[in-house]
Structure formats: structure tokens, C-alpha cells
Amino acid sequence: MLVDTKPTTFEELLRISGLSHGTDVWLNNAQSLINDGTITLQEAICTRDDIMLYLIKQGVPAKPAFKIMETVRKGKALKDPEQWAEYKKIMQENNVPDWYIKSCEKIKYMFPKAHAAAYVTNAFRIAWFKVHKPEAYYTAYFTIRADEFDSECMIYGKEKVKNKMKELELQGNSISAKDKNVYSILELVLEMYERKINFLPIDLYKSHATKFILEDKGIRPPLNSIPGLGTIAAQSIDDAKKERRVYVYR
């Protein structure tokens, strides 16, 4: 989708979010129209709001413009031929092009523009951190998203990461869902190493039970990233560690 549309602005990313979350909005619809040169990304129907606003701009009264939008975004354009014929006539009377009407007829579901804006805004924030504050990004990502993080094959440098990736690739189509998740994390770990960011050793006293910690010289993995050591056991160790520190201090 990005290759076909070549976005350069935030607004275009928003439109792409609408296209990617709709059903029959992009495939066999907007994609073909853009590739054929019939329309540009700016002209494509991307979110449900686009329909009502475009129709009003063309001269369609607000009420029928809203009803047409509701019909299209629910995928009901062709389910009531008599009603759609009436809407089609209104659009044709207001110089709505045939490609636009046919595009509406193919749509099964459409994303609201506000949702697309929220998704893209959040993605943009994450992307900013990944580019400008990579250490903070990887620390947060591994803590929040990397449930299958395995310190045994991930914290000892990129060569070990590459070897593990090759091992998983050899499984082909028989690879398990868990190993697919591991592979995705390995890709990000390799990316991190390529950006000259390293992991620090797991430390009984310095490592958190479940969270990755950003330090001056790298990222320190948590205790529960040790293979075979679950979250409950890691938390117990962490609690005992804290009690021991209090005891020594006293």
C-alpha cells in the first residue's frame, strides 16, 4: 500500500490508515483506481467521513449525503437496489463521477476518520521515539510487547541472534505460533544491535523482576527473561532481594 501510494504527508498517512482498516476499500477498489491513474490518493474514498463531505461539496444536500455515507460504510449499497437507485440518481444529478459510485458499491466496511487519526497520531509518536530516542523505545517495547523474550539467545550479541533466526527459518511452515513471536522479537533485537545498542548482563540485584531497565551503558533485561524462570518466581526473587537489602541496611 505504501509502495503504491508513496505518501509524503501526515494527511496521506491518515488516508492510508482508513484504507488499510476498511473492507474492500483498498483491494479491488482504490488500489486499482490509483494504479490505473484514474485517481490519486487524495481523491480516493478512504474513511466514511470522506463520502459525506465530498457529496456535500458536490452539491448533495446534507441529509441524503449522510444517508448515503451510512449505507456505504455498512456495506449495504447493493443490498437494497431500489434505495440505492435513488441515491445513485441524486449523485449523478450532482456530477458525482461513475468511478466514485462504483467504488461506493464495492465497499463492505469503512473506518471512521477519528479512529484513523488516533491510530496515526499514536504511530507517529512511537516512530519519533524509535528514530530519536532508540534506547527508550527498545526498553519500552521489550517490557510491554516481548512476552516471548528469551535472554539465552537474545542478549549475547547479534551473531547468536542471527543463528537462532536461521534455526527458526529451517522449520518452514511447521513453525509454531510461539516461535513466530520469538522470530519477530529476534528481528527487533537484531535491529537494536545494528544501531549499536547493547544489553547488559542480568544481575540479581540490578535487574527488575519483569521490566527492562535503561542504564547508561545499555538495557538490562529482567529476571523473568531467564528461560524457565516465570514471572511469579522472578517476583518472589525480587521481593526476597528487597527484604535482604532492608535487613543488611538495618
Buried (B, 14 or more C-beta within 10 A) or exposed (E): BEEEBEBEEEEBBBBBBBBBBBBBBBEEBBBBBBEEEBBEBEBBBBBBBBBBBBBBEBEBEEEBBBBBBBBBBBBBBEEEEEBBEEBBEBBEEBEBBEBBBEBBBBBBBBBBBEBBBEBBEEEEEEEEBBEEEBBEBBBBBBBEEBEBBBBEBBBEEBEBBEEBBEEBEEEEEEBEEEBEBBBEBBEBBBBBBEEEBEBBEBEEEEBBBBBBBBEEEBBBBBBBBBEEBEEEBBBEBBEEBEEEEEEEEE
